[in-house]
Amino acid sequence: MHKLIRRGCFSLGLLLLFVAYTSMTSCITGRKSIYFNNLRDDSLTYVPGGVIEKDVTPFVDPVIQTNDVLAITIQTIGQNESNTPITTNSAGNFSELNGFLVDKKGYIELSLIGFIKVGGLTTPEARELIKQRAKEFWKEPVVNVRIANFDIYLLGDIGRIGTITSASEKVSIIDAIALAGDLQPSARRDNILLIRSEGDKRKFVRFDIRSTDIFQSPYFWLRQRDLIYVEPRKDKIQSGGDAIFARYFGYFSATVTVISILFAFRIIK
């Protein structure tokens, strides 16, 4: 009787060991997939209904670059009497200019106004410059300027590979990942690569999306034509894909389970 109880306890121990192993593997994988898992109470400011993370990098307007396409709209209620007239309709005088390519010297050409150098300026600065020049031709002009081809390129182990064109110039790396359908489960969240072109130079910056330090990076806010590469884990590279990895892991788990059961029955006998 005593030997039977001991054998039963030993068999139960093997079963618990197997369960603990699979649970531990699952927990480790889960921790690797959790975003911002280093969030601590001492890094937060508590407010009613939530918390505020300290030391977040402030947004800075992007600079207009060569080959940017600017969407420019000029609206006005009337023209100056001494200047060239513009087309009039029932809503008042209106001129809409879209798709102006910034040349290699930083210039664009607008109707009536002529050439204006906007390269190196932010869109608010370019808007003010165009507004001052437009006053020579239109009365109280209202000018809007934005980068029409604010493209972000995404490659690697991510939901949707390709180009994201944002209607807003305020895009963070978190925004880009969300717009691409999030990272794949097999993606390395600790080694996301940002490649940024600045003139003839390339900058390479790595992010760990599991850490809140990403919010403090000077590269948290993206610029037009930034490229994001998401590296897959080694097990996916070696196995050739999630489906193959999952299938072989299932075979391994089933094999270990069968061996454990057979070994337990042998001990009981």
C-alpha positions as CSV (number, residue, x, y, z in Angstrom):
1,M,0.0,0.0,0.0
2,H,2.8,2.3,1.0
3,K,4.6,1.7,-2.3
4,L,1.4,2.3,-4.3
5,I,0.9,5.6,-2.7
6,R,4.5,6.6,-3.3
7,R,4.3,5.6,-6.9
8,G,1.1,7.6,-7.3
9,C,2.7,10.7,-5.7
10,F,5.7,10.3,-8.1
11,S,3.4,10.0,-11.1
12,L,1.4,13.1,-9.9
13,G,4.7,14.9,-9.5
14,L,5.6,14.2,-13.1
15,L,2.3,15.4,-14.3
16,L,2.6,18.6,-12.3
17,L,6.1,19.2,-13.6
18,F,4.9,18.9,-17.1
19,V,2.0,21.3,-16.4
20,A,4.4,23.8,-14.7
21,Y,6.8,23.6,-17.7
22,T,4.0,24.4,-20.2
23,S,2.6,27.2,-18.0
24,M,6.0,28.7,-17.5
25,T,6.7,28.7,-21.3
26,S,3.3,30.4,-21.8
27,C,4.1,33.1,-19.2
28,I,7.5,33.9,-20.6
29,T,6.0,34.2,-24.1
30,G,3.3,36.4,-22.7
31,R,5.7,38.7,-20.9
32,K,7.7,39.1,-24.1
33,S,4.5,40.2,-25.9
34,I,3.3,42.8,-23.4
35,Y,3.7,46.4,-24.3
36,F,5.1,48.9,-21.7
37,N,5.5,46.2,-19.1
38,N,8.0,48.3,-17.1
39,L,5.3,50.8,-16.1
40,R,5.9,51.7,-12.4
41,D,4.0,53.7,-9.9
42,D,6.9,56.1,-9.3
43,S,6.9,57.1,-13.0
44,L,3.3,58.2,-13.0
45,T,1.3,61.2,-11.9
46,Y,-2.1,60.1,-10.7
47,V,-5.2,62.1,-11.8
48,P,-8.9,61.4,-11.3
49,G,-9.7,58.4,-13.5
50,G,-6.2,57.6,-14.7
51,V,-2.5,58.3,-14.7
52,I,-0.1,60.5,-16.7
53,E,3.3,59.3,-17.8
54,K,6.1,61.8,-17.1
55,D,8.8,63.0,-19.5
56,V,7.0,62.3,-22.8
57,T,8.9,63.7,-25.8
58,P,7.1,66.8,-27.1
59,F,6.0,66.9,-30.8
60,V,8.0,69.1,-33.1
61,D,6.6,70.0,-36.5
62,P,8.4,68.2,-39.4
63,V,10.5,70.2,-41.8
64,I,9.6,70.4,-45.4
65,Q,12.1,68.5,-47.5
66,T,13.0,68.0,-51.2
67,N,10.5,65.9,-53.0
68,D,7.7,66.6,-50.5
69,V,4.3,67.2,-52.2
70,L,2.5,70.1,-50.5
71,A,-1.3,70.4,-50.5
72,I,-1.9,74.2,-50.4
73,T,-5.3,75.9,-50.2
74,I,-5.7,79.7,-50.5
75,Q,-9.2,81.2,-49.7
76,T,-10.1,84.8,-49.7
77,I,-13.2,87.0,-49.6
78,G,-11.9,89.6,-52.1
79,Q,-9.0,90.9,-54.1
80,N,-6.9,94.0,-53.9
81,E,-8.0,96.5,-56.5
82,S,-4.5,97.1,-57.8
83,N,-3.6,93.5,-58.5
84,T,-4.5,90.8,-61.0
85,P,-8.0,89.5,-60.6
86,I,-8.9,85.9,-59.7
87,T,-11.8,83.8,-60.6
88,T,-15.0,84.7,-58.8
89,N,-17.9,82.4,-57.9
90,S,-21.0,82.6,-55.7
91,A,-19.0,81.8,-52.6
92,G,-16.6,84.6,-53.2
93,N,-13.1,84.6,-54.6
94,F,-11.4,81.2,-54.2
95,S,-8.2,79.6,-55.4
96,E,-7.3,76.0,-54.5
97,L,-3.8,74.8,-55.3
98,N,-2.9,71.2,-54.7
99,G,0.1,68.9,-55.3
100,F,3.1,71.3,-55.3
101,L,6.4,69.4,-55.5
102,V,9.3,70.8,-53.6
103,D,12.2,70.9,-56.0
104,K,15.8,70.1,-55.2
105,K,16.5,73.7,-54.2
106,G,13.5,73.8,-51.8
107,Y,11.2,75.9,-54.1
108,I,7.6,75.6,-55.1
109,E,5.8,77.8,-57.7
110,L,2.3,79.2,-57.0
111,S,0.0,80.9,-59.4
112,L,0.4,84.7,-59.4
113,I,2.7,84.5,-56.4
114,G,5.6,82.8,-58.2
115,F,8.5,80.9,-56.7
116,I,8.7,80.6,-52.9
117,K,11.4,78.8,-51.0
118,V,9.7,76.5,-48.4
119,G,12.4,73.9,-48.0
120,G,13.7,73.8,-44.4
121,L,10.5,75.4,-43.1
122,T,7.8,73.7,-41.0
123,T,4.3,73.8,-42.5
124,P,3.2,76.5,-40.1
125,E,6.2,78.6,-41.2
126,A,5.5,78.0,-44.8
127,R,1.8,78.9,-44.3
128,E,2.7,82.2,-42.8
129,L,5.2,83.0,-45.6
130,I,2.7,82.2,-48.3
131,K,0.1,84.2,-46.5
132,Q,2.3,87.3,-46.5
133,R,3.0,86.9,-50.2
134,A,-0.7,86.2,-51.0
135,K,-1.7,89.5,-49.4
136,E,-0.2,91.2,-52.5
137,F,-2.9,89.7,-54.6
138,W,-5.8,88.8,-52.3
139,K,-7.6,90.5,-49.5
140,E,-7.3,88.7,-46.1
141,P,-6.2,85.4,-47.5
142,V,-6.6,82.2,-45.5
143,V,-3.8,79.7,-46.2
144,N,-3.6,76.1,-45.4
145,V,-0.4,74.0,-46.0
146,R,0.2,70.3,-45.2
147,I,2.5,67.6,-46.5
148,A,0.4,65.5,-48.8
149,N,2.8,62.6,-49.2
150,F,3.6,62.0,-45.5
151,D,4.5,58.4,-46.1
152,I,5.7,55.8,-43.6
153,Y,7.1,52.5,-44.9
154,L,6.7,49.3,-42.9
155,L,8.5,46.0,-43.4
156,G,9.1,42.8,-41.5
157,D,6.9,40.9,-39.1
158,I,4.0,43.3,-39.0
159,G,0.3,43.1,-39.7
160,R,0.3,44.9,-43.1
161,I,3.5,45.4,-45.0
162,G,3.7,48.5,-47.2
163,T,3.2,52.2,-47.2
164,I,1.0,54.3,-44.8
165,T,0.1,57.7,-46.0
166,S,-1.1,59.8,-43.1
167,A,-3.4,62.8,-43.4
168,S,-1.7,64.2,-40.3
169,E,1.9,65.2,-39.8
170,K,1.7,64.1,-36.1
171,V,2.4,60.4,-36.3
172,S,4.3,58.4,-33.6
173,I,5.8,55.0,-34.0
174,I,3.0,53.6,-31.9
175,D,0.5,55.2,-34.3
176,A,2.2,53.7,-37.3
177,I,2.2,50.2,-35.8
178,A,-1.5,50.5,-35.0
179,L,-2.3,51.7,-38.5
180,A,-0.5,48.6,-39.9
181,G,-2.6,46.2,-37.8
182,D,-0.1,45.7,-34.9
183,L,2.9,43.4,-34.7
184,Q,2.7,39.7,-35.4
185,P,2.8,37.4,-32.3
186,S,6.2,36.2,-33.5
187,A,7.7,39.7,-33.9
188,R,10.6,40.9,-31.7
189,R,9.2,43.8,-29.7
190,D,12.5,44.6,-28.2
191,N,14.3,45.3,-31.5
192,I,12.2,47.5,-33.7
193,L,14.4,49.4,-36.2
194,L,13.7,52.9,-37.5
195,I,15.7,54.1,-40.6
196,R,15.5,57.8,-41.2
197,S,17.1,59.7,-44.2
198,E,18.5,63.1,-43.5
199,G,20.1,64.5,-46.6
200,D,22.8,62.0,-47.7
201,K,22.9,60.4,-44.3
202,R,20.9,57.5,-42.8
203,K,20.1,57.2,-39.1
204,F,19.4,53.8,-37.5
205,V,17.5,53.8,-34.2
206,R,16.2,50.8,-32.3
207,F,13.2,50.7,-30.0
208,D,11.9,48.3,-27.4
209,I,8.2,48.7,-27.5
210,R,7.9,46.7,-24.2
211,S,9.4,49.6,-22.4
212,T,7.9,53.0,-21.6
213,D,11.3,54.5,-22.5
214,I,10.0,54.6,-26.1
215,F,7.9,57.7,-25.2
216,Q,11.0,59.6,-24.2
217,S,13.0,58.9,-27.4
218,P,13.7,61.9,-29.7
219,Y,12.6,59.6,-32.5
220,F,9.2,58.7,-31.1
221,W,7.5,61.1,-33.5
222,L,8.0,60.0,-37.1
223,R,9.0,62.0,-40.1
224,Q,7.9,61.7,-43.7
225,R,9.5,58.7,-45.5
226,D,10.7,57.0,-42.3
227,L,11.1,53.2,-42.6
228,I,10.2,50.8,-39.8
229,Y,11.5,47.3,-39.8
230,V,10.2,44.7,-37.4
231,E,12.5,41.7,-36.9
232,P,10.9,38.3,-36.4
233,R,12.1,36.0,-33.6
234,K,14.7,33.4,-34.4
235,D,12.3,30.5,-33.9
236,K,10.1,31.9,-36.7
237,I,13.1,32.3,-39.0
238,Q,14.4,28.8,-38.3
239,S,11.0,27.2,-38.7
240,G,9.9,29.2,-41.7
241,G,6.7,30.6,-40.2
242,D,4.3,30.6,-37.3
243,A,2.2,27.6,-38.6
244,I,5.3,25.3,-38.9
245,F,6.6,26.4,-35.5
246,A,3.2,25.8,-33.8
247,R,2.8,22.4,-35.5
248,Y,6.2,21.1,-34.3
249,F,5.7,22.6,-30.8
250,G,2.4,20.7,-30.7
251,Y,4.2,17.5,-31.7
252,F,6.8,18.0,-29.0
253,S,4.2,18.7,-26.3
254,A,2.2,15.6,-27.3
255,T,5.3,13.4,-27.3
256,V,6.3,14.6,-23.8
257,T,2.8,14.0,-22.5
258,V,2.7,10.4,-23.9
259,I,6.1,9.6,-22.5
260,S,5.1,10.9,-19.1
261,I,1.9,8.9,-19.0
262,L,3.7,5.7,-20.1
263,F,6.5,6.2,-17.6
264,A,3.9,6.8,-14.8
265,F,2.0,3.5,-15.7
266,R,5.3,1.6,-15.7
267,I,6.1,2.8,-12.2
268,I,2.6,1.9,-10.9
269,K,3.0,-1.6,-12.4
